[in-house]
Amino acid sequence: MKSSAENRPKAVRDRIPEIIRNSGRECAAKELSDPEFLVELGRKLGEELAEYLESKELEELVDLLEIIYRIAELQGSSKESLEALRLQKKLEKGGFEKNLLLL
C-alpha cells in the first residue's frame, strides 16, 4: 500500500506517465526547468537510496545510477567525465575492494 508521501509530486523516469496512462489510470505530469528538476532529483536520490538500503536489490542501484548521471549532466558534466573523475579518485585514494573499516 502506498503512503500519502508517495502521492506527492515527484521526479519520475520519462516514460512513467505514458506507462500509467497505458494501464488505464490517469495522471498529470509537468515538465520542469533544469534548475527545478535538479532540486527534485536530489529528493529522488534520497528516496531511491532509502529503497536500496531497505531492499538491497540491484534494480535500486540502477535507479541511483540513472539519477546520478542526470544530476551530473544538469551540472554540466557527463557519464564519461564522472567515470574519469571516479577513476582518478580511485587512483589517488583507492577503491573499496579491501573491505576496510577505519577504527
TABEL-V424553 format. One record per residue. N is the residue number from 0. PSI is psi in radians with two decimals (* if undefined). OMEGA is omega in whole degrees, -180 to 180 (* if undefined). Layout:
BEGIN
N	PSI	OMEGA
N	PSI	OMEGA
END
This chain:
BEGIN
0	2.34	-179
1	2.42	178
2	2.90	180
3	-0.48	178
4	-0.52	180
5	-0.20	179
6	-0.07	179
7	2.76	177
8	2.40	180
9	2.72	177
10	2.40	178
11	2.83	175
12	2.73	-172
13	-0.61	-175
14	-0.03	-177
15	-0.81	178
16	-0.73	178
17	-0.77	-180
18	-0.74	179
19	-0.82	-179
20	-0.69	180
21	-0.34	178
22	0.03	178
23	0.01	178
24	2.87	179
25	2.63	174
26	2.83	175
27	2.53	179
28	2.67	-179
29	2.35	177
30	2.24	-178
31	2.80	172
32	2.84	179
33	-0.84	180
34	-0.68	178
35	-0.74	-178
36	-0.57	177
37	-0.70	177
38	-0.80	-180
39	-0.63	178
40	-0.57	175
41	-0.73	176
42	-0.77	-179
43	-0.65	178
44	-0.78	177
45	-0.72	180
46	-0.82	-179
47	-0.61	176
48	-0.76	178
49	-0.72	179
50	-0.72	178
51	-0.79	-178
52	-0.56	178
53	-0.77	-172
54	-0.52	-175
55	0.38	-178
56	2.42	180
57	-0.56	179
58	-0.60	178
59	-0.59	176
60	-0.65	177
61	-0.76	178
62	-0.75	178
63	-0.78	179
64	-0.77	-179
65	-0.74	179
66	-0.76	180
67	-0.77	179
68	-0.72	-179
69	-0.68	176
70	-0.80	179
71	-0.77	180
72	-0.76	180
73	-0.35	177
74	0.21	174
75	0.25	-180
76	-2.95	179
77	2.96	175
78	-0.74	-178
79	-0.74	178
80	-0.69	178
81	-0.76	179
82	-0.70	177
83	-0.73	177
84	-0.70	178
85	-0.80	-180
86	-0.69	178
87	-0.81	180
88	-0.65	178
89	-0.70	177
90	-0.72	-177
91	-0.73	-172
92	-0.12	-178
93	3.05	178
94	-2.51	179
95	0.42	-176
96	-0.47	-176
97	-0.03	178
98	0.72	-176
99	2.46	173
100	2.05	-180
101	2.20	-178
102	*	*
END
